Amino acid sequence: MKNLLYVLLALMMLFFGLRYMTLSGNQMQTVFAMSWLCLAFFVIGGNFTQFLYRPKKLVRVKHVQSYRRNRQKKRQRQTMR
């Protein structure tokens, strides 16, 4: 959940920072603006990727427990026959 918060904070910084950046200034201003934008997109992309691909341990545990219960029920039914 904190990665989603970081993405939102980075987007907010990008939103407010774009107002003051000019890509049509002198060379130093343009290089600074482009590098800042590149870094911002890397931060947003990295945190969003971490948010999307985080391990879902609780879901796996529930599926394993459900599978074990079903398997146990099948074994009990087979022994009753």
C-alpha positions in Angstrom: 0.0 0.0 0.0 2.9 2.4 0.7 4.1 2.0 -2.9 0.7 3.3 -4.1 1.2 6.3 -1.8 4.6 6.9 -3.2 3.2 6.9 -6.7 0.5 9.4 -5.8 3.1 11.6 -4.1 5.4 11.5 -7.1 2.5 12.3 -9.4 1.6 15.2 -7.2 5.2 16.5 -7.3 5.2 16.1 -11.1 2.0 18.0 -11.4 3.2 20.9 -9.4 6.7 20.8 -10.8 5.7 20.9 -14.5 4.2 24.4 -13.9 7.6 25.9 -13.2 9.7 23.9 -15.7 10.4 25.1 -19.2 11.7 22.9 -21.9 12.4 25.9 -24.2 14.9 27.8 -22.1 18.7 27.7 -22.3 20.5 24.4 -22.5 21.1 24.1 -18.8 17.4 24.5 -18.0 16.4 22.1 -20.7 18.8 19.4 -19.4 17.7 19.9 -15.9 14.0 19.7 -16.8 14.5 16.6 -19.0 16.6 14.8 -16.3 14.0 15.7 -13.6 11.2 14.4 -15.7 13.1 11.2 -16.5 13.8 10.6 -12.8 10.2 11.3 -11.9 8.9 8.8 -14.5 11.4 6.2 -13.2 10.2 6.7 -9.6 6.5 6.5 -10.7 7.1 3.4 -12.9 9.2 1.6 -10.3 6.7 2.1 -7.4 3.8 1.2 -9.6 5.5 -1.9 -10.8 6.2 -2.9 -7.2 2.6 -2.3 -6.4 1.4 -4.5 -9.2 3.8 -7.4 -8.8 3.9 -7.7 -5.0 3.5 -11.2 -3.7 0.1 -12.2 -2.6 0.8 -14.5 0.3 -2.6 -14.4 1.9 -4.4 -15.5 -1.2 -2.0 -18.4 -1.7 -2.4 -19.6 1.9 -6.2 -19.6 1.5 -6.0 -21.6 -1.7 -3.7 -24.1 -0.2 -5.9 -24.6 2.8 -9.0 -24.9 0.6 -7.2 -27.5 -1.6 -6.2 -29.5 1.5 -9.7 -29.5 2.9 -11.2 -30.6 -0.4 -8.6 -33.3 -0.8 -9.3 -34.5 2.7 -13.0 -34.6 2.0 -12.4 -36.7 -1.1 -10.3 -39.2 0.8 -13.0 -39.5 3.5 -15.7 -40.1 0.8 -13.5 -42.8 -0.8 -12.9 -44.6 2.5 -16.7 -44.6 3.2 -17.4 -46.6 0.0 
